[in-house]
Amino acid sequence: MSRTPSRRDLLKLAGATAGASLVTGSVTETSVAGAAQPARVRRRPAREPLKALTAPEADLLDRIAELLVPSDEHGPGATEAMAVRYIDRALAGALSDQREAYRVGLEALERYAKQTRGAAFLQLPETKQISLLIDVESGTATGANVGFAGSSAQFFGLVRGHVMQGTFGDPYYGGNEGFVGWDLLGYPGVRTVVTPAEQKLLSPPTRVRRSAYENPMFNKAVVDMKPAGKDRDAD
């Protein structure tokens, strides 16, 4: 690995499309290692009843999300942004066709962890978790009966993209809780009116802390925003 990117480097990958419901960008094998800064500055939000994922799957995804966009002394990360809640809701709705990819991929990741590191992913120390995710990201997580559909890199890209969406996207879809993702990027929020002073950069932009879809001029994807009820037990 030629360099270890900082948290600032990681956020640059998402910054160009911070307010959208989709955040994309390529990553290198160093992206996981550079992101790992485990210090936590806010309490982990309580999990809501799950709509698509099982509780073990959600636990595993939450740890992966935490390593990708960690909480540190500069602010909260993907866990506090409820990125996994976004993924769970999306897999129960607009992204339901990708639910099986998550089931297969997470099972394969666990098998690979046990085969190559000797324990389930969540039981590994952080350094081994990071090295394992680097294998998955680089497409080298292979072995007898590991079972990634396609390459492990494809699965990593799927999860990483959804974690970024859930951290930095519009909160309407269940992520970006408390607008922590927008705060990390310094994104002021969607504004339909910009003052002359703001246009001339004479004053900092007014922060708008509400979903873009509260404005009737924006269309939203069809998604079930009702409480999960008793679809799945989160415990």
N, C-alpha and C positions, 0 to 999 in steps of 0.2 A: 504494500500500500504506500503510495507516494506521499500522501498527506492526510491529516486528520481534519476534516471540515468542522467548523464551529457550528453552534446553534444558529448563528447569523447566516451561514452558508445554507443550512437546511431551509431556513425561512425564505431565502431568496428563491428557492425552487417553487414555492407556492405563491409568492407575492404578486406575480403578474396577473393572477386571476383570483385574487382573494375574495371578492364578493360574489363569485359565481357559485353555482351548485356543483361545478366540476372543477377539480384542480388536477392538472397533469404535469408531468415532467420526468425526464430520464434521471436515473440514479446510477451511482457507481458502487463498487463493492465496499467503499469506505463509508457510505452514507449511514449505515447502522452503527458502526463503531464510533463515528464522530458524534452521533446524536446522544450516546448514552451518558447522561449526567443524572444520577438517580435522586438527587436531593429534591424533596417535595415541599412545596410551600403552601398547599391548600389541602384540606381534607378531601379524600376520595368521595365523590357524590354517591348517594345510595342508588343501587341498581333498581330499575323498574322491572315489572314482570316482562319476560321476554316474549317476542312475537314469532321469531323464526329460529334463532340459535338455541342450543342447549346451554345450560349453565356452565359446564366444563369448556365448551367452545368459546363462550363469552369471556371466561376467565383467561383463557389462552390468548385470545385476540386482544384483550385489554393489556396484557403484559407486552405483547408485540407492539401495540400502539404506544405504550409508555416508552419503549426503547426507541421508537422512531421519532416521536416528538415529546421529549421528556419535560417534566417540570424541573425547574432549577431556580437559582436565585433571581433570575430575570422575570419569572412568571410561571403560570401553570401551563400544562401541556395537553396532550391528546386525551389523557384519562379524565382530567377535569372538564375538558370540552365535550365529554360524553361521545367520543367518536364511535365507540362500539354501539351505543344506542342508535346512532345514525345507521350503522351497518345493519343492525338487527331489523330496524324498521324498513330499510330499503330492501332487504332480502325477503321480507314478508309482503312487499308491494312491488315497486317499480323494477327491482332487480331480482325478482323471484327466480328468474331463469339461471341465476348464478348461485343459488343456494346449494346445489349439489357440488359445485366446484369448491365451495368452502368446506363442506363435509369431507370430501375426498382429500383436499389439501391439508386440512388440519390433522386428519388422521395420519397422513403420510409424514407430516412434520413430527408428530409424536413418535412414530416408528423410527424415523431417522435419529431423533434425539436418543432413544433407548439403545439403538444399534451402535451409534458412534460416540455418545457421551455417557452412556450407562445409566440414564435416568430420564424420567419424563421432563419435558421442557421446564415446567414451573418449579421443579425440584433442583434444577441446575443453578450454580452460581452465575452471577451476571456475566462474567467474562466468557463462560461457555455458552450462555444464551446468545451473546453477541456473535461469537465465532460460528455458531450454528446458523444464525440468520444470514451471515455473510456467505456461507455455503449455499443456502437456499437462494439468496439473491443472485449469486454468480452462476447458478445452474449446476453446481457440482454436488448437490444433495441427492446422491444416487446410491444404490445398493440393492441387495437382494430383497425383493418384496417391499421396498419403500412405498412405491405406488403413487407418486405424483402423476397427475394427468398431464401429459405433455412434459414440460420441464419445470423444475422447481422455481426457476426464474419467472416463469409465467404466473405462477401462484403468488410469488412475492410481489410482483408488479400489481396484481389485482388487489391484494390486501393493502399495499402501500398507497395506491391511488384512493381507495375508499377511506383509509385513515386520514389522508389529507383532506378529502371532501368533508369528512365528519368534523375535522378540527377547524377548518378555515372557511367552509361553505356557509350558505345562508342558514340561520338557525331554524327556519321553518321545517327543515327535514330532520330535526332531532339532534343535530350536533351543534358545535360552537356554543355550548351552554354558557350563559353569562357573557357572550361575545368575547370570550378569552382568546379565540383565534384571531379575531380582528384586532384586538389589543396587541397581540404579539407582533403583528405585521404593521401596526400603526395605521391600519385602514379605518378611515372615519365613518364608513357606512355609506349606503346608497343615498344620494341626495338628488332631488329633482330641481332644486333651486340653489344656485351658487351666488353669493353676494359679490359685489364689485371688489371689495377688499380681498376676498378669498381668491378671486380671479387674478388679482395682482400680487398674490402671495404676501399681502401686507399683514395678514392675521392667520393664525392656524385654522384649519377647516373645522366647522362645527361638527361635533361627533353626533351621528344619528344611530341610536342603538335600538333598531327595530328591523324586522324582516322586510326585505324588499317587497314581499307579496302582501304586505299590509296596504300597499299602494295599488289601486285598481289598474294602473297602466302596465303592470307586470303580470305575465301569465305564469302559472306554476304547473309543475308536473302533477299528475293524479297520484296521490299518495294517501294512505289511511293514517290520519293523525289522531285517531281515537285512542284512549288508553288501552293497553294490551290486555287488560282483564285477566282471564284465567287461561289464556292460550298456552302459556308455559309457566312453570314455577321458576322464579329467579333464584331460589335458595339452593 
